[in-house]
Amino acid sequence: MSWVAKTLTFLAEVKAEWKKVTVPSWKEVRGTTVVVMVASFLLSIYLWFADIIILRLYELVLGIFG
């Protein structure tokens, strides 16, 4: 099979798959964006508290053994 035939086959398969793709509505995009932003904010707060706790434990250990 020549590279031209392979390329044409590939492009035909891409076209067939592209017809199966659905594009989300603007409402869905906004909704998922809000979910990602809220989850990122909550995760950042969690990591901030975890960082403070780990820092305090580290200082405690250094105070006892240092």
PDBQT receptor file of N, H, CA, C and O in Angstrom, charges set to zero:
ATOM      1  N   MET A   1       0.856  -1.172   0.000  1.00  0.00    +0.000 N 
ATOM      2  CA  MET A   1       0.000   0.000   0.000  1.00  0.00    +0.000 C 
ATOM      3  C   MET A   1       0.902   1.234   0.000  1.00  0.00    +0.000 C 
ATOM      4  O   MET A   1       1.791   1.360   0.842  1.00  0.00    +0.000 OA
ATOM      5  N   SER A   2       0.675   2.116  -0.919  1.00  0.00    +0.000 N 
ATOM      6  H   SER A   2      -0.048   2.014  -1.603  1.00  0.00    +0.000 HD
ATOM      7  CA  SER A   2       1.525   3.304  -1.033  1.00  0.00    +0.000 C 
ATOM      8  C   SER A   2       1.158   4.332   0.031  1.00  0.00    +0.000 C 
ATOM      9  O   SER A   2       0.109   4.239   0.668  1.00  0.00    +0.000 OA
ATOM     10  N   TRP A   3       2.025   5.299   0.210  1.00  0.00    +0.000 N 
ATOM     11  H   TRP A   3       2.878   5.375  -0.308  1.00  0.00    +0.000 HD
ATOM     12  CA  TRP A   3       1.777   6.311   1.227  1.00  0.00    +0.000 C 
ATOM     13  C   TRP A   3       0.574   7.182   0.856  1.00  0.00    +0.000 C 
ATOM     14  O   TRP A   3      -0.098   7.721   1.736  1.00  0.00    +0.000 OA
ATOM     15  N   VAL A   4       0.309   7.318  -0.415  1.00  0.00    +0.000 N 
ATOM     16  H   VAL A   4       0.854   6.880  -1.130  1.00  0.00    +0.000 HD
ATOM     17  CA  VAL A   4      -0.851   8.104  -0.850  1.00  0.00    +0.000 C 
ATOM     18  C   VAL A   4      -2.141   7.376  -0.445  1.00  0.00    +0.000 C 
ATOM     19  O   VAL A   4      -3.074   7.996   0.066  1.00  0.00    +0.000 OA
ATOM     20  N   ALA A   5      -2.183   6.085  -0.672  1.00  0.00    +0.000 N 
ATOM     21  H   ALA A   5      -1.425   5.582  -1.087  1.00  0.00    +0.000 HD
ATOM     22  CA  ALA A   5      -3.372   5.304  -0.309  1.00  0.00    +0.000 C 
ATOM     23  C   ALA A   5      -3.559   5.300   1.203  1.00  0.00    +0.000 C 
ATOM     24  O   ALA A   5      -4.681   5.414   1.696  1.00  0.00    +0.000 OA
ATOM     25  N   LYS A   6      -2.443   5.166   1.947  1.00  0.00    +0.000 N 
ATOM     26  H   LYS A   6      -1.531   5.073   1.547  1.00  0.00    +0.000 HD
ATOM     27  CA  LYS A   6      -2.527   5.189   3.408  1.00  0.00    +0.000 C 
ATOM     28  C   LYS A   6      -3.042   6.539   3.907  1.00  0.00    +0.000 C 
ATOM     29  O   LYS A   6      -3.848   6.611   4.835  1.00  0.00    +0.000 OA
ATOM     30  N   THR A   7      -2.562   7.596   3.275  1.00  0.00    +0.000 N 
ATOM     31  H   THR A   7      -1.907   7.538   2.521  1.00  0.00    +0.000 HD
ATOM     32  CA  THR A   7      -2.988   8.939   3.671  1.00  0.00    +0.000 C 
ATOM     33  C   THR A   7      -4.475   9.138   3.395  1.00  0.00    +0.000 C 
ATOM     34  O   THR A   7      -5.196   9.693   4.225  1.00  0.00    +0.000 OA
ATOM     35  N   LEU A   8      -4.929   8.688   2.241  1.00  0.00    +0.000 N 
ATOM     36  H   LEU A   8      -4.344   8.237   1.567  1.00  0.00    +0.000 HD
ATOM     37  CA  LEU A   8      -6.353   8.833   1.904  1.00  0.00    +0.000 C 
ATOM     38  C   LEU A   8      -7.229   8.003   2.837  1.00  0.00    +0.000 C 
ATOM     39  O   LEU A   8      -8.306   8.440   3.241  1.00  0.00    +0.000 OA
ATOM     40  N   THR A   9      -6.762   6.808   3.176  1.00  0.00    +0.000 N 
ATOM     41  H   THR A   9      -5.887   6.453   2.848  1.00  0.00    +0.000 HD
ATOM     42  CA  THR A   9      -7.496   5.969   4.124  1.00  0.00    +0.000 C 
ATOM     43  C   THR A   9      -7.572   6.654   5.488  1.00  0.00    +0.000 C 
ATOM     44  O   THR A   9      -8.626   6.694   6.121  1.00  0.00    +0.000 OA
ATOM     45  N   PHE A  10      -6.436   7.188   5.923  1.00  0.00    +0.000 N 
ATOM     46  H   PHE A  10      -5.580   7.156   5.408  1.00  0.00    +0.000 HD
ATOM     47  CA  PHE A  10      -6.390   7.896   7.203  1.00  0.00    +0.000 C 
ATOM     48  C   PHE A  10      -7.356   9.075   7.216  1.00  0.00    +0.000 C 
ATOM     49  O   PHE A  10      -8.105   9.253   8.176  1.00  0.00    +0.000 OA
ATOM     50  N   LEU A  11      -7.343   9.871   6.167  1.00  0.00    +0.000 N 
ATOM     51  H   LEU A  11      -6.734   9.726   5.387  1.00  0.00    +0.000 HD
ATOM     52  CA  LEU A  11      -8.227  11.031   6.103  1.00  0.00    +0.000 C 
ATOM     53  C   LEU A  11      -9.700  10.623   6.067  1.00  0.00    +0.000 C 
ATOM     54  O   LEU A  11     -10.545  11.304   6.648  1.00  0.00    +0.000 OA
ATOM     55  N   ALA A  12     -10.006   9.540   5.404  1.00  0.00    +0.000 N 
ATOM     56  H   ALA A  12      -9.320   8.987   4.931  1.00  0.00    +0.000 HD
ATOM     57  CA  ALA A  12     -11.395   9.055   5.378  1.00  0.00    +0.000 C 
ATOM     58  C   ALA A  12     -11.818   8.615   6.777  1.00  0.00    +0.000 C 
ATOM     59  O   ALA A  12     -12.949   8.868   7.194  1.00  0.00    +0.000 OA
ATOM     60  N   GLU A  13     -10.910   7.956   7.504  1.00  0.00    +0.000 N 
ATOM     61  H   GLU A  13      -9.991   7.751   7.165  1.00  0.00    +0.000 HD
ATOM     62  CA  GLU A  13     -11.228   7.542   8.868  1.00  0.00    +0.000 C 
ATOM     63  C   GLU A  13     -11.381   8.745   9.797  1.00  0.00    +0.000 C 
ATOM     64  O   GLU A  13     -12.246   8.751  10.673  1.00  0.00    +0.000 OA
ATOM     65  N   VAL A  14     -10.547   9.755   9.606  1.00  0.00    +0.000 N 
ATOM     66  H   VAL A  14      -9.845   9.751   8.895  1.00  0.00    +0.000 HD
ATOM     67  CA  VAL A  14     -10.662  10.981  10.406  1.00  0.00    +0.000 C 
ATOM     68  C   VAL A  14     -12.017  11.631  10.159  1.00  0.00    +0.000 C 
ATOM     69  O   VAL A  14     -12.684  12.061  11.100  1.00  0.00    +0.000 OA
ATOM     70  N   LYS A  15     -12.416  11.702   8.917  1.00  0.00    +0.000 N 
ATOM     71  H   LYS A  15     -11.874  11.353   8.152  1.00  0.00    +0.000 HD
ATOM     72  CA  LYS A  15     -13.710  12.308   8.576  1.00  0.00    +0.000 C 
ATOM     73  C   LYS A  15     -14.861  11.528   9.231  1.00  0.00    +0.000 C 
ATOM     74  O   LYS A  15     -15.809  12.124   9.742  1.00  0.00    +0.000 OA
ATOM     75  N   ALA A  16     -14.770  10.200   9.210  1.00  0.00    +0.000 N 
ATOM     76  H   ALA A  16     -13.999   9.716   8.795  1.00  0.00    +0.000 HD
ATOM     77  CA  ALA A  16     -15.815   9.374   9.814  1.00  0.00    +0.000 C 
ATOM     78  C   ALA A  16     -15.877   9.587  11.328  1.00  0.00    +0.000 C 
ATOM     79  O   ALA A  16     -16.963   9.679  11.899  1.00  0.00    +0.000 OA
ATOM     80  N   GLU A  17     -14.728   9.664  11.968  1.00  0.00    +0.000 N 
ATOM     81  H   GLU A  17     -13.845   9.589  11.504  1.00  0.00    +0.000 HD
ATOM     82  CA  GLU A  17     -14.690   9.897  13.417  1.00  0.00    +0.000 C 
ATOM     83  C   GLU A  17     -15.159  11.305  13.758  1.00  0.00    +0.000 C 
ATOM     84  O   GLU A  17     -15.831  11.504  14.769  1.00  0.00    +0.000 OA
ATOM     85  N   TRP A  18     -14.815  12.276  12.934  1.00  0.00    +0.000 N 
ATOM     86  H   TRP A  18     -14.268  12.115  12.112  1.00  0.00    +0.000 HD
ATOM     87  CA  TRP A  18     -15.191  13.664  13.196  1.00  0.00    +0.000 C 
ATOM     88  C   TRP A  18     -16.710  13.829  13.211  1.00  0.00    +0.000 C 
ATOM     89  O   TRP A  18     -17.235  14.689  13.918  1.00  0.00    +0.000 OA
ATOM     90  N   LYS A  19     -17.410  13.013  12.438  1.00  0.00    +0.000 N 
ATOM     91  H   LYS A  19     -16.984  12.314  11.864  1.00  0.00    +0.000 HD
ATOM     92  CA  LYS A  19     -18.872  13.080  12.412  1.00  0.00    +0.000 C 
ATOM     93  C   LYS A  19     -19.481  12.603  13.729  1.00  0.00    +0.000 C 
ATOM     94  O   LYS A  19     -20.627  12.933  14.035  1.00  0.00    +0.000 OA
ATOM     95  N   LYS A  20     -18.722  11.825  14.516  1.00  0.00    +0.000 N 
ATOM     96  H   LYS A  20     -17.791  11.557  14.267  1.00  0.00    +0.000 HD
ATOM     97  CA  LYS A  20     -19.201  11.316  15.799  1.00  0.00    +0.000 C 
ATOM     98  C   LYS A  20     -18.980  12.311  16.941  1.00  0.00    +0.000 C 
ATOM     99  O   LYS A  20     -19.515  12.136  18.036  1.00  0.00    +0.000 OA
ATOM    100  N   VAL A  21     -18.202  13.339  16.684  1.00  0.00    +0.000 N 
ATOM    101  H   VAL A  21     -17.767  13.481  15.794  1.00  0.00    +0.000 HD
ATOM    102  CA  VAL A  21     -17.852  14.298  17.730  1.00  0.00    +0.000 C 
ATOM    103  C   VAL A  21     -19.039  15.208  18.014  1.00  0.00    +0.000 C 
ATOM    104  O   VAL A  21     -19.704  15.686  17.095  1.00  0.00    +0.000 OA
ATOM    105  N   THR A  22     -19.296  15.444  19.308  1.00  0.00    +0.000 N 
ATOM    106  H   THR A  22     -18.755  15.056  20.054  1.00  0.00    +0.000 HD
ATOM    107  CA  THR A  22     -20.330  16.394  19.688  1.00  0.00    +0.000 C 
ATOM    108  C   THR A  22     -19.668  17.583  20.379  1.00  0.00    +0.000 C 
ATOM    109  O   THR A  22     -18.766  17.413  21.199  1.00  0.00    +0.000 OA
ATOM    110  N   VAL A  23     -20.110  18.748  20.050  1.00  0.00    +0.000 N 
ATOM    111  H   VAL A  23     -20.842  18.886  19.383  1.00  0.00    +0.000 HD
ATOM    112  CA  VAL A  23     -19.568  19.971  20.627  1.00  0.00    +0.000 C 
ATOM    113  C   VAL A  23     -20.488  20.395  21.772  1.00  0.00    +0.000 C 
ATOM    114  O   VAL A  23     -21.702  20.491  21.588  1.00  0.00    +0.000 OA
ATOM    115  N   PRO A  24     -19.916  20.651  22.959  1.00  0.00    +0.000 N 
ATOM    116  CA  PRO A  24     -20.771  21.036  24.083  1.00  0.00    +0.000 C 
ATOM    117  C   PRO A  24     -21.392  22.414  23.866  1.00  0.00    +0.000 C 
ATOM    118  O   PRO A  24     -20.849  23.261  23.157  1.00  0.00    +0.000 OA
ATOM    119  N   SER A  25     -22.531  22.605  24.491  1.00  0.00    +0.000 N 
ATOM    120  H   SER A  25     -22.972  21.917  25.067  1.00  0.00    +0.000 HD
ATOM    121  CA  SER A  25     -23.185  23.907  24.399  1.00  0.00    +0.000 C 
ATOM    122  C   SER A  25     -22.451  24.911  25.290  1.00  0.00    +0.000 C 
ATOM    123  O   SER A  25     -21.641  24.541  26.140  1.00  0.00    +0.000 OA
ATOM    124  N   TRP A  26     -22.757  26.187  25.071  1.00  0.00    +0.000 N 
ATOM    125  H   TRP A  26     -23.415  26.488  24.380  1.00  0.00    +0.000 HD
ATOM    126  CA  TRP A  26     -22.132  27.235  25.859  1.00  0.00    +0.000 C 
ATOM    127  C   TRP A  26     -22.470  27.076  27.347  1.00  0.00    +0.000 C 
ATOM    128  O   TRP A  26     -21.636  27.341  28.211  1.00  0.00    +0.000 OA
ATOM    129  N   LYS A  27     -23.697  26.641  27.632  1.00  0.00    +0.000 N 
ATOM    130  H   LYS A  27     -24.375  26.425  26.929  1.00  0.00    +0.000 HD
ATOM    131  CA  LYS A  27     -24.125  26.426  29.017  1.00  0.00    +0.000 C 
ATOM    132  C   LYS A  27     -23.292  25.323  29.671  1.00  0.00    +0.000 C 
ATOM    133  O   LYS A  27     -22.881  25.456  30.823  1.00  0.00    +0.000 OA
ATOM    134  N   GLU A  28     -23.046  24.243  28.943  1.00  0.00    +0.000 N 
ATOM    135  H   GLU A  28     -23.381  24.135  28.006  1.00  0.00    +0.000 HD
ATOM    136  CA  GLU A  28     -22.221  23.154  29.471  1.00  0.00    +0.000 C 
ATOM    137  C   GLU A  28     -20.779  23.603  29.712  1.00  0.00    +0.000 C 
ATOM    138  O   GLU A  28     -20.168  23.235  30.716  1.00  0.00    +0.000 OA
ATOM    139  N   VAL A  29     -20.248  24.388  28.799  1.00  0.00    +0.000 N 
ATOM    140  H   VAL A  29     -20.744  24.686  27.984  1.00  0.00    +0.000 HD
ATOM    141  CA  VAL A  29     -18.882  24.890  28.945  1.00  0.00    +0.000 C 
ATOM    142  C   VAL A  29     -18.773  25.777  30.179  1.00  0.00    +0.000 C 
ATOM    143  O   VAL A  29     -17.833  25.642  30.963  1.00  0.00    +0.000 OA
ATOM    144  N   ARG A  30     -19.728  26.681  30.353  1.00  0.00    +0.000 N 
ATOM    145  H   ARG A  30     -20.491  26.791  29.716  1.00  0.00    +0.000 HD
ATOM    146  CA  ARG A  30     -19.719  27.547  31.534  1.00  0.00    +0.000 C 
ATOM    147  C   ARG A  30     -19.836  26.730  32.814  1.00  0.00    +0.000 C 
ATOM    148  O   ARG A  30     -19.131  26.983  33.791  1.00  0.00    +0.000 OA
ATOM    149  N   GLY A  31     -20.732  25.749  32.801  1.00  0.00    +0.000 N 
ATOM    150  H   GLY A  31     -21.305  25.544  32.008  1.00  0.00    +0.000 HD
ATOM    151  CA  GLY A  31     -20.940  24.930  33.989  1.00  0.00    +0.000 C 
ATOM    152  C   GLY A  31     -19.697  24.161  34.388  1.00  0.00    +0.000 C 
ATOM    153  O   GLY A  31     -19.322  24.153  35.560  1.00  0.00    +0.000 OA
ATOM    154  N   THR A  32     -19.058  23.520  33.436  1.00  0.00    +0.000 N 
ATOM    155  H   THR A  32     -19.363  23.527  32.483  1.00  0.00    +0.000 HD
ATOM    156  CA  THR A  32     -17.848  22.758  33.760  1.00  0.00    +0.000 C 
ATOM    157  C   THR A  32     -16.699  23.673  34.148  1.00  0.00    +0.000 C 
ATOM    158  O   THR A  32     -15.861  23.299  34.968  1.00  0.00    +0.000 OA
ATOM    159  N   THR A  33     -16.649  24.864  33.571  1.00  0.00    +0.000 N 
ATOM    160  H   THR A  33     -17.329  25.168  32.905  1.00  0.00    +0.000 HD
ATOM    161  CA  THR A  33     -15.613  25.828  33.945  1.00  0.00    +0.000 C 
ATOM    162  C   THR A  33     -15.781  26.245  35.398  1.00  0.00    +0.000 C 
ATOM    163  O   THR A  33     -14.802  26.334  36.139  1.00  0.00    +0.000 OA
ATOM    164  N   VAL A  34     -17.006  26.499  35.804  1.00  0.00    +0.000 N 
ATOM    165  H   VAL A  34     -17.801  26.427  35.202  1.00  0.00    +0.000 HD
ATOM    166  CA  VAL A  34     -17.273  26.869  37.198  1.00  0.00    +0.000 C 
ATOM    167  C   VAL A  34     -16.892  25.727  38.131  1.00  0.00    +0.000 C 
ATOM    168  O   VAL A  34     -16.305  25.962  39.187  1.00  0.00    +0.000 OA
ATOM    169  N   VAL A  35     -17.215  24.503  37.757  1.00  0.00    +0.000 N 
ATOM    170  H   VAL A  35     -17.692  24.312  36.899  1.00  0.00    +0.000 HD
ATOM    171  CA  VAL A  35     -16.867  23.351  38.588  1.00  0.00    +0.000 C 
ATOM    172  C   VAL A  35     -15.346  23.254  38.744  1.00  0.00    +0.000 C 
ATOM    173  O   VAL A  35     -14.852  23.024  39.848  1.00  0.00    +0.000 OA
ATOM    174  N   VAL A  36     -14.619  23.425  37.669  1.00  0.00    +0.000 N 
ATOM    175  H   VAL A  36     -15.021  23.611  36.772  1.00  0.00    +0.000 HD
ATOM    176  CA  VAL A  36     -13.155  23.355  37.727  1.00  0.00    +0.000 C 
ATOM    177  C   VAL A  36     -12.594  24.473  38.598  1.00  0.00    +0.000 C 
ATOM    178  O   VAL A  36     -11.676  24.242  39.384  1.00  0.00    +0.000 OA
ATOM    179  N   MET A  37     -13.130  25.669  38.468  1.00  0.00    +0.000 N 
ATOM    180  H   MET A  37     -13.876  25.857  37.829  1.00  0.00    +0.000 HD
ATOM    181  CA  MET A  37     -12.637  26.796  39.267  1.00  0.00    +0.000 C 
ATOM    182  C   MET A  37     -12.905  26.578  40.758  1.00  0.00    +0.000 C 
ATOM    183  O   MET A  37     -12.029  26.823  41.587  1.00  0.00    +0.000 OA
ATOM    184  N   VAL A  38     -14.096  26.125  41.095  1.00  0.00    +0.000 N 
ATOM    185  H   VAL A  38     -14.807  25.926  40.421  1.00  0.00    +0.000 HD
ATOM    186  CA  VAL A  38     -14.436  25.881  42.503  1.00  0.00    +0.000 C 
ATOM    187  C   VAL A  38     -13.571  24.751  43.064  1.00  0.00    +0.000 C 
ATOM    188  O   VAL A  38     -13.052  24.860  44.175  1.00  0.00    +0.000 OA
ATOM    189  N   ALA A  39     -13.416  23.668  42.302  1.00  0.00    +0.000 N 
ATOM    190  H   ALA A  39     -13.837  23.579  41.400  1.00  0.00    +0.000 HD
ATOM    191  CA  ALA A  39     -12.585  22.552  42.763  1.00  0.00    +0.000 C 
ATOM    192  C   ALA A  39     -11.137  22.995  42.952  1.00  0.00    +0.000 C 
ATOM    193  O   ALA A  39     -10.490  22.588  43.916  1.00  0.00    +0.000 OA
ATOM    194  N   SER A  40     -10.627  23.814  42.055  1.00  0.00    +0.000 N 
ATOM    195  H   SER A  40     -11.153  24.145  41.272  1.00  0.00    +0.000 HD
ATOM    196  CA  SER A  40      -9.255  24.317  42.181  1.00  0.00    +0.000 C 
ATOM    197  C   SER A  40      -9.110  25.188  43.416  1.00  0.00    +0.000 C 
ATOM    198  O   SER A  40      -8.111  25.094  44.129  1.00  0.00    +0.000 OA
ATOM    199  N   PHE A  41     -10.091  26.030  43.675  1.00  0.00    +0.000 N 
ATOM    200  H   PHE A  41     -10.903  26.106  43.096  1.00  0.00    +0.000 HD
ATOM    201  CA  PHE A  41     -10.050  26.891  44.849  1.00  0.00    +0.000 C 
ATOM    202  C   PHE A  41     -10.069  26.055  46.130  1.00  0.00    +0.000 C 
ATOM    203  O   PHE A  41      -9.281  26.299  47.044  1.00  0.00    +0.000 OA
ATOM    204  N   LEU A  42     -10.957  25.080  46.194  1.00  0.00    +0.000 N 
ATOM    205  H   LEU A  42     -11.597  24.882  45.452  1.00  0.00    +0.000 HD
ATOM    206  CA  LEU A  42     -11.054  24.237  47.382  1.00  0.00    +0.000 C 
ATOM    207  C   LEU A  42      -9.775  23.418  47.590  1.00  0.00    +0.000 C 
ATOM    208  O   LEU A  42      -9.320  23.256  48.722  1.00  0.00    +0.000 OA
ATOM    209  N   LEU A  43      -9.209  22.916  46.526  1.00  0.00    +0.000 N 
ATOM    210  H   LEU A  43      -9.578  23.048  45.606  1.00  0.00    +0.000 HD
ATOM    211  CA  LEU A  43      -7.959  22.169  46.629  1.00  0.00    +0.000 C 
ATOM    212  C   LEU A  43      -6.823  23.066  47.099  1.00  0.00    +0.000 C 
ATOM    213  O   LEU A  43      -5.980  22.640  47.888  1.00  0.00    +0.000 OA
ATOM    214  N   SER A  44      -6.795  24.304  46.619  1.00  0.00    +0.000 N 
ATOM    215  H   SER A  44      -7.480  24.650  45.978  1.00  0.00    +0.000 HD
ATOM    216  CA  SER A  44      -5.742  25.216  47.055  1.00  0.00    +0.000 C 
ATOM    217  C   SER A  44      -5.872  25.544  48.546  1.00  0.00    +0.000 C 
ATOM    218  O   SER A  44      -4.864  25.650  49.244  1.00  0.00    +0.000 OA
ATOM    219  N   ILE A  45      -7.093  25.702  49.032  1.00  0.00    +0.000 N 
ATOM    220  H   ILE A  45      -7.912  25.615  48.464  1.00  0.00    +0.000 HD
ATOM    221  CA  ILE A  45      -7.306  25.935  50.466  1.00  0.00    +0.000 C 
ATOM    222  C   ILE A  45      -6.854  24.721  51.269  1.00  0.00    +0.000 C 
ATOM    223  O   ILE A  45      -6.178  24.872  52.287  1.00  0.00    +0.000 OA
ATOM    224  N   TYR A  46      -7.216  23.526  50.826  1.00  0.00    +0.000 N 
ATOM    225  H   TYR A  46      -7.764  23.403  49.998  1.00  0.00    +0.000 HD
ATOM    226  CA  TYR A  46      -6.801  22.293  51.495  1.00  0.00    +0.000 C 
ATOM    227  C   TYR A  46      -5.274  22.189  51.547  1.00  0.00    +0.000 C 
ATOM    228  O   TYR A  46      -4.709  21.890  52.599  1.00  0.00    +0.000 OA
ATOM    229  N   LEU A  47      -4.612  22.433  50.423  1.00  0.00    +0.000 N 
ATOM    230  H   LEU A  47      -5.071  22.676  49.569  1.00  0.00    +0.000 HD
ATOM    231  CA  LEU A  47      -3.151  22.342  50.386  1.00  0.00    +0.000 C 
ATOM    232  C   LEU A  47      -2.503  23.417  51.248  1.00  0.00    +0.000 C 
ATOM    233  O   LEU A  47      -1.443  23.188  51.830  1.00  0.00    +0.000 OA
ATOM    234  N   TRP A  48      -3.127  24.584  51.337  1.00  0.00    +0.000 N 
ATOM    235  H   TRP A  48      -3.988  24.771  50.864  1.00  0.00    +0.000 HD
ATOM    236  CA  TRP A  48      -2.596  25.654  52.191  1.00  0.00    +0.000 C 
ATOM    237  C   TRP A  48      -2.621  25.211  53.658  1.00  0.00    +0.000 C 
ATOM    238  O   TRP A  48      -1.639  25.376  54.380  1.00  0.00    +0.000 OA
ATOM    239  N   PHE A  49      -3.757  24.647  54.090  1.00  0.00    +0.000 N 
ATOM    240  H   PHE A  49      -4.556  24.513  53.503  1.00  0.00    +0.000 HD
ATOM    241  CA  PHE A  49      -3.847  24.162  55.469  1.00  0.00    +0.000 C 
ATOM    242  C   PHE A  49      -2.886  22.994  55.711  1.00  0.00    +0.000 C 
ATOM    243  O   PHE A  49      -2.248  22.924  56.762  1.00  0.00    +0.000 OA
ATOM    244  N   ALA A  50      -2.782  22.087  54.753  1.00  0.00    +0.000 N 
ATOM    245  H   ALA A  50      -3.300  22.144  53.900  1.00  0.00    +0.000 HD
ATOM    246  CA  ALA A  50      -1.859  20.963  54.900  1.00  0.00    +0.000 C 
ATOM    247  C   ALA A  50      -0.424  21.469  55.007  1.00  0.00    +0.000 C 
ATOM    248  O   ALA A  50       0.362  20.933  55.789  1.00  0.00    +0.000 OA
ATOM    249  N   ASP A  51      -0.078  22.480  54.243  1.00  0.00    +0.000 N 
ATOM    250  H   ASP A  51      -0.716  22.915  53.608  1.00  0.00    +0.000 HD
ATOM    251  CA  ASP A  51       1.258  23.058  54.295  1.00  0.00    +0.000 C 
ATOM    252  C   ASP A  51       1.532  23.677  55.667  1.00  0.00    +0.000 C 
ATOM    253  O   ASP A  51       2.620  23.511  56.218  1.00  0.00    +0.000 OA
ATOM    254  N   ILE A  52       0.557  24.382  56.209  1.00  0.00    +0.000 N 
ATOM    255  H   ILE A  52      -0.327  24.516  55.761  1.00  0.00    +0.000 HD
ATOM    256  CA  ILE A  52       0.725  24.993  57.531  1.00  0.00    +0.000 C 
ATOM    257  C   ILE A  52       0.924  23.911  58.591  1.00  0.00    +0.000 C 
ATOM    258  O   ILE A  52       1.800  24.037  59.447  1.00  0.00    +0.000 OA
ATOM    259  N   ILE A  53       0.122  22.855  58.541  1.00  0.00    +0.000 N 
ATOM    260  H   ILE A  53      -0.589  22.753  57.845  1.00  0.00    +0.000 HD
ATOM    261  CA  ILE A  53       0.233  21.774  59.525  1.00  0.00    +0.000 C 
ATOM    262  C   ILE A  53       1.592  21.080  59.417  1.00  0.00    +0.000 C 
ATOM    263  O   ILE A  53       2.240  20.821  60.431  1.00  0.00    +0.000 OA
ATOM    264  N   ILE A  54       2.017  20.784  58.204  1.00  0.00    +0.000 N 
ATOM    265  H   ILE A  54       1.491  20.994  57.381  1.00  0.00    +0.000 HD
ATOM    266  CA  ILE A  54       3.318  20.128  58.014  1.00  0.00    +0.000 C 
ATOM    267  C   ILE A  54       4.444  21.034  58.497  1.00  0.00    +0.000 C 
ATOM    268  O   ILE A  54       5.394  20.558  59.119  1.00  0.00    +0.000 OA
ATOM    269  N   LEU A  55       4.354  22.318  58.222  1.00  0.00    +0.000 N 
ATOM    270  H   LEU A  55       3.583  22.704  57.716  1.00  0.00    +0.000 HD
ATOM    271  CA  LEU A  55       5.377  23.262  58.683  1.00  0.00    +0.000 C 
ATOM    272  C   LEU A  55       5.436  23.300  60.209  1.00  0.00    +0.000 C 
ATOM    273  O   LEU A  55       6.522  23.296  60.788  1.00  0.00    +0.000 OA
ATOM    274  N   ARG A  56       4.279  23.336  60.859  1.00  0.00    +0.000 N 
ATOM    275  H   ARG A  56       3.396  23.340  60.389  1.00  0.00    +0.000 HD
ATOM    276  CA  ARG A  56       4.252  23.362  62.328  1.00  0.00    +0.000 C 
ATOM    277  C   ARG A  56       4.838  22.069  62.905  1.00  0.00    +0.000 C 
ATOM    278  O   ARG A  56       5.588  22.114  63.880  1.00  0.00    +0.000 OA
ATOM    279  N   LEU A  57       4.505  20.927  62.318  1.00  0.00    +0.000 N 
ATOM    280  H   LEU A  57       3.895  20.890  61.526  1.00  0.00    +0.000 HD
ATOM    281  CA  LEU A  57       5.067  19.659  62.778  1.00  0.00    +0.000 C 
ATOM    282  C   LEU A  57       6.583  19.625  62.575  1.00  0.00    +0.000 C 
ATOM    283  O   LEU A  57       7.317  19.139  63.436  1.00  0.00    +0.000 OA
ATOM    284  N   TYR A  58       7.039  20.131  61.462  1.00  0.00    +0.000 N 
ATOM    285  H   TYR A  58       6.443  20.526  60.763  1.00  0.00    +0.000 HD
ATOM    286  CA  TYR A  58       8.469  20.188  61.175  1.00  0.00    +0.000 C 
ATOM    287  C   TYR A  58       9.177  21.064  62.209  1.00  0.00    +0.000 C 
ATOM    288  O   TYR A  58      10.228  20.693  62.731  1.00  0.00    +0.000 OA
ATOM    289  N   GLU A  59       8.595  22.227  62.498  1.00  0.00    +0.000 N 
ATOM    290  H   GLU A  59       7.741  22.528  62.074  1.00  0.00    +0.000 HD
ATOM    291  CA  GLU A  59       9.190  23.117  63.508  1.00  0.00    +0.000 C 
ATOM    292  C   GLU A  59       9.178  22.459  64.881  1.00  0.00    +0.000 C 
ATOM    293  O   GLU A  59      10.127  22.622  65.648  1.00  0.00    +0.000 OA
ATOM    294  N   LEU A  60       8.127  21.724  65.202  1.00  0.00    +0.000 N 
ATOM    295  H   LEU A  60       7.356  21.592  64.579  1.00  0.00    +0.000 HD
ATOM    296  CA  LEU A  60       8.034  21.022  66.478  1.00  0.00    +0.000 C 
ATOM    297  C   LEU A  60       9.131  19.958  66.606  1.00  0.00    +0.000 C 
ATOM    298  O   LEU A  60       9.791  19.860  67.641  1.00  0.00    +0.000 OA
ATOM    299  N   VAL A  61       9.316  19.181  65.569  1.00  0.00    +0.000 N 
ATOM    300  H   VAL A  61       8.780  19.260  64.728  1.00  0.00    +0.000 HD
ATOM    301  CA  VAL A  61      10.343  18.146  65.577  1.00  0.00    +0.000 C 
ATOM    302  C   VAL A  61      11.729  18.779  65.691  1.00  0.00    +0.000 C 
ATOM    303  O   VAL A  61      12.570  18.287  66.445  1.00  0.00    +0.000 OA
ATOM    304  N   LEU A  62      11.975  19.849  64.965  1.00  0.00    +0.000 N 
ATOM    305  H   LEU A  62      11.292  20.249  64.353  1.00  0.00    +0.000 HD
ATOM    306  CA  LEU A  62      13.265  20.524  65.054  1.00  0.00    +0.000 C 
ATOM    307  C   LEU A  62      13.479  21.141  66.441  1.00  0.00    +0.000 C 
ATOM    308  O   LEU A  62      14.601  21.187  66.947  1.00  0.00    +0.000 OA
ATOM    309  N   GLY A  63      12.398  21.607  67.036  1.00  0.00    +0.000 N 
ATOM    310  H   GLY A  63      11.487  21.570  66.625  1.00  0.00    +0.000 HD
ATOM    311  CA  GLY A  63      12.499  22.170  68.382  1.00  0.00    +0.000 C 
ATOM    312  C   GLY A  63      12.833  21.123  69.420  1.00  0.00    +0.000 C 
ATOM    313  O   GLY A  63      13.563  21.395  70.373  1.00  0.00    +0.000 OA
ATOM    314  N   ILE A  64      12.303  19.927  69.239  1.00  0.00    +0.000 N 
ATOM    315  H   ILE A  64      11.710  19.706  68.465  1.00  0.00    +0.000 HD
ATOM    316  CA  ILE A  64      12.549  18.850  70.196  1.00  0.00    +0.000 C 
ATOM    317  C   ILE A  64      13.933  18.231  69.977  1.00  0.00    +0.000 C 
ATOM    318  O   ILE A  64      14.678  18.029  70.936  1.00  0.00    +0.000 OA
ATOM    319  N   PHE A  65      14.273  17.935  68.745  1.00  0.00    +0.000 N 
ATOM    320  H   PHE A  65      13.668  18.099  67.966  1.00  0.00    +0.000 HD
ATOM    321  CA  PHE A  65      15.514  17.209  68.466  1.00  0.00    +0.000 C 
ATOM    322  C   PHE A  65      16.636  18.104  67.966  1.00  0.00    +0.000 C 
ATOM    323  O   PHE A  65      17.781  17.661  67.871  1.00  0.00    +0.000 OA
ATOM    324  N   GLY A  66      16.334  19.340  67.648  1.00  0.00    +0.000 N 
ATOM    325  H   GLY A  66      15.404  19.700  67.725  1.00  0.00    +0.000 HD
ATOM    326  CA  GLY A  66      17.353  20.214  67.054  1.00  0.00    +0.000 C 
ATOM    327  C   GLY A  66      18.056  20.984  68.080  1.00  0.00    +0.000 C 
ATOM    328  O   GLY A  66      18.946  21.771  67.759  1.00  0.00    +0.000 OA
TER     329      GLY A  66
